[in-house]
């Protein structure tokens, strides 16, 4: 459903028992809530209510002009929760979704029961401008994500996955291309300008960080470091996976996810 907010409309999908604990999920850059399709049945089967949000300019959400920031994107999440009357959630976010999850924890921590951050970073990586410059230029020049779609998919998933699941691979590639240029550029600006390293030790909530072993863009070492920045933070690594372990290794990812959420069920 499209939720009208001040100056923007955000798409959300909310499903599951009204009395179930809410799991709020945010996605990667150039993706949308559909990238979590492998997780929704498992979450519903365990009795959770699932809220998937599309970032500005991604999926069904309208783009917003200008550069975005992590606090602004986290405020979008808070606004959706307010509109839906949801007080507290378990949060799951991958890539920029995990960065938004960190911003949400730092700025709206009282609304969190737990956090699971996947294949993400605690700060803009060194040399990010040089890495991202050609991608940004290509999107601006073409006014489309088509020129970067194949390279993005190669970072997200292995060639073996494409061979085994060509339909799902194509679906995810179509989502990359369907992302609005403004949504991509606005979120890329947020990725290039954030640093939560000094603030993360102040958090007091259950945090699990999960990462694919072969993720080149948000490497396992940086995710392990992120877990260590949060008091009591835990880390799990999924062998052989790239940036989308939830898609390529859903059974293992779901076991980790549900084990984590079940351990937090008593949180209020």
Buried (B, 14 or more C-beta within 10 A) or exposed (E): EEBEBEEBBBBBBBEBEEEBBBBBBBBBBBBBBBBBBBBBEBBBEBBBBBBBBBBBBBBBBBBBEEBBBBBBBBBBBEBBBEEBEBEBBBBBBBBBBBBBBBBBBBBBEEBBBBBBBBBBBBBBBEEBEEEBEEBBEBBEEEEBBEBBBEEBBBBBBBEEBBEEBEEBBEEBBEBBBBBBBBBBBBBBBBBBBBEBEEBBEEBEBBBBBBBBEBBEBBBBEBBBBBBBBBEEBBBBBBEEBBBBBBBBBBEBBBEBBBEBBEEBEEBE
